[in-house]
């Protein structure tokens, strides 16, 4: 029951604590995959007394998905979810706005971790927590190209590294025109390209 609750709501991309939950899931899955491969190898060795048997081949082939899962676990281990203090402060200012937590965008040059994003029509704002040099201009070009390729023109993107300024912007965004269809479409695009 506890394991089921762990992987239901928090494991949806864009929800609070997604990265931390996904780390646990990837680690557990990797351990299970390798355990299955090892147990098959051991069972084959015990049964035949030799390493060269059919179960050894199956065990080796089982290492392929296990290794792929290990790569996913390593990717998620590199990133942290939005801190609880920052998330609680943000929650006080987002009533009525569409939000995404724990978004990681990868490019050829750099990975961009955005702890929280708010989308209101053609306006996207985000908060990058604990990053000294975020590389805003590169991120704007990267995410702007993705949004344009998906048919979203004239979308403005702004990432804040100061929580106070970000919450002030959230309050301003409440006064913007809510375009539900456009907001849902932009969110779908952002989720599709995030880790």
N, C-alpha and C positions, 0 to 999 in steps of 0.2 A: 504494500500500500504506500509506504513512504517513498519507494523508488518510483512508483507511478506518478506520485504528486511532484516529485523532483523534475520529471521530464515532460510535464504537460504544458503549463502556462509560460514558464520562463524559457522554454526551449524554442519559442517562436521568434523568428528574426524580427528585430525592431522593438522587442519588449524589454522591460527593465531586467537586468541581471542575465541577459541572453549569453554574453561571452563567458561568464563564470559557469553557468549551467552547461553550456556547450563544451567547455573544457572537461568537466566531469564526465559527460556523456562520451566524449571522444576517448578519454583515458580508459574508462570501463570497457568500451567496445574494443579497443586495441588489446587490452589484457585478455579479454575473452577470446578474441580471434587467435592470438598467439597460444593461449592455453589449449584451444581445440587442436591446433596444429601439433603442439608438443604431445598432447595425449594420444593423438593418432599415431605419431611416430613411436611412442613408448609402447602402445598396444601392439603395433606391428612387430616391434623388436621382441617383446615378451612372447608373442605367439609363434614367431618363426625362429627366434634366436639369432637372426641376422639383420643387418641394417638394410640390405637390399631386398625390399618386398613391396607389394602393391600399396600398403598403407603409408609407407615412407614417401612414395610418389604423391599420394593424396596430401600428406602433411606438407610437403614442399610446395605444392600448388596452393595450399591454404595459407602459406606465408605471403602470397601476393596481396590478397585483400587485407591481411593483417598489417603489411608494410604500408599500404595506402592509408589505412586508418591511423597508423603511427605518424605519417606525414600530416594528416589533418589535426592530430593532437598537438603536434609541435607548433603548427600554425596558430592554434587557439591559445596555447600556453604563452605566446608572446604578448597577448593583449589583456587588458583589464576592463571590467565593467565600470560604468559610471559610479563614482563614490556615493555612499549613502547620504552624506551631508549635502553634497551638491544635488543629488536627485530629489531630496526632500525640499530643498530651496526651490528647485525648478518646478516641482509639483504645485507649489503655492501660486505659481504664475501662469499655468497652462490651461486653465479651465476654458473649454470650448475650442481649443486648438488641437490639430492633429500632430501627434508626436511619434518619434522613433528614438529608441535608446540603442547604445552600443553598436554603432555602425562603423565598420572597417572597410575602407575603400582602398583597393590595391591598384597601383600603376606600375609601369616598367621601372620607374626611378625610385619610388617611395611608397610606403603604406601610410594612409591617413586615418587616424582613429578619431572619430567624432563621438563624444560621449552621449550627446543628445541633439536631436534635430527637430525642428518644427517647420511644418509646411502649411502655408496658407495661400492657396491659389498659385500665383507665379512667384511667390516669395519663399525662399528657403533660408532659414537661419539655423546655425548650429553652435554648439559649445564643445570645444576641445579642451579636456581637462588634463592638467599636469604636463602640458607640452611646452617646452621652451620656444623652439622654432618650429612652427607648424607648417610653414611653406604655403601660405595662403594663396599667393598668385598661381603657383603650380596646381594647387587643388582646384581653384576656380576654373582654370583652363581645362583640367581633366574632367571635372564633373559637368562643366558647361558643354563640352564636346559630347559627353554621353547623353545629356538631356536633349541636345539638339538632334543627335542621331535618332533619338526616340520620338522626335516630332514636337518637343517642347521648346518653343522659341520664346525669347524675352523673359526667361526665368532668372531672377536675381538670387545670387547665393552669397551669404556672408557668414563667416565663422568667427566666433568670439573666443578669446582665451581668458577673458575676465568675466567671472560669473555675475557680478553686479551689473555690468553693461549688458550681458545677455538677458538677464531677467527684466531689465528696463525695456529692451527690444521686444521681449515677449508681451509685455503690457501694451506696447504700441501696436503689435500685430493683432491684438484683439479687435482693434478698430478697423482693420482692413476688411475688404469685401470677401466673404467666404464663397469660393467657387468650388463646390464639393466634387464635381466631376474632374476638374483639373487637379485638385489636391490629391484625389485618389490615384490619378494617373501618374503624377510626379512621385508619389510614395511608392507605387508599384515599380517604377523605374529605379528608384534609389535602392529598394530592397533587392531587386534583381541583380544589381552590380556589387552589392556589399557582401562581405565574407559571411 
